[in-house]
Amino acid sequence: MPSRWNDAAHLLCVRLDSLGDVLMCTPALRALRAQCPQRRLTLLTSPAGAALGPYLPEVDAVLAYEAPWMKSSAAAAPATHIDWIARLAGQHFDGAVIFTCYSQSALPAALLCQLAGIPLRAAYCREKPYQLLTDWILDPEPGAMVRHEVQRQLDLVRHLGAEIMDERLSFAPGAGEMDAVRSRLRQAGIDPDTRWLALHPGASAPARRYPGRHWSTLVKELSERIGCPLVLTGGAHEMGLIDAIEIPPGARVLSLAGQLGIGELGALLAQASLMISNNTGPAHIAAAVGTPVVDLYALTNLQHTPWRVPSRVLNHDVACRNCHRSICPEGHHDCMEKLAPSQVVDAVCSLLKQTEGYRLREAISDEACP
């Protein structure tokens, strides 16, 4: 099986959902690049995932496709999807690797690739795929195990003969974006070379958001106990959520909500001492650039924790864990509601102390974080 893939010089890598999911495929993409020295990788992904393209050194080209079997895709005429078959056929790919989480089916993408004449097609699948996959890897999840999402994708390409020692996530902001972020921080009175924290209160799914009133309390307690500047991040659509956070008098808080492109966000996080975030794409960007993460991790699913970076994963345990729902089906949201802001501050202090030698330029005193 692997020998056929060793000679496949142009691969289509399919990951059709969100930004964070694409980032968690980057170690597997790196393994595929290393397998064949002259290999070219094209990423077929959602419009949100496609925004990552310029910052993924493993990827040569990106195609943005709103697949009708993905929940976030806009409706389109059938002819649009038929046109995609011809478009993929015209690229003469040697193979397609279809990345999915275990709750998704690879078969619609496999059919797309089979109709486009791509000769090698590999994916996890629980059903018999017959002609749709040339390389069928029986999916052991969730019945026999549940792996971290990154490990799932690494194991997939390992079946094709692709392995890599460096299993870190990838995201590479440009020098211009790094400089622009430093300039913006200085203009706001924040020295980028001293301690400051990034806070990301948003998430696409309501079930994965730490409650707004808790963020207000958290900002207050961080300002009192640690006293360093806090930088709030989020998309333009999240500005209302961020504007609702109460800022106590004297707190040094800068909101950059709606003001950063994805490259600048990566550059900002690369320079932060630590990030506090819900389980969402920017948390994976932080992990990719090596920034420690305190992850306010709703128990909707358990396989997307920060990868290969110092972290604290916080929640309140509930019997309804692993619900895979965007809105709490029980109505109480206890996995987040019952996580006290004081616990978050304790975790921040603990992680700052752990990562002093790893990342921070200043020591944090025991008085600030007992």
Protein Blocks (a to p, Z undefined) as FASTA:
>chain_A
ZZmmmmmmbdcdddfbdfklmmmmmmmmmmmmmmpmkbccdddddfklmmmmmmmmkbmb
dcddddfkbfkbccddfklmmmmmmmmmmnopabdcddddfkbcfklmmmmmmmnopabd
cdddfbdfkjmpmbdcddfbfklpccdfklmmmmmmmmnopacfblcdcddddfklmmmm
mmmmmmnopafkbccddddfbdfblklpccfklmmmmmmmmmmmnopacdddddfklmmm
mmmpccdehiacddfehkacfklmmmmmmmpmbdcddddfklmmmmmnopacdddddfkb
cklccehiacdddddddfkgoklpabdfklnommmmmmcfklmmmmmmmmmmmmmmmmpm
bdcdfklmZZ
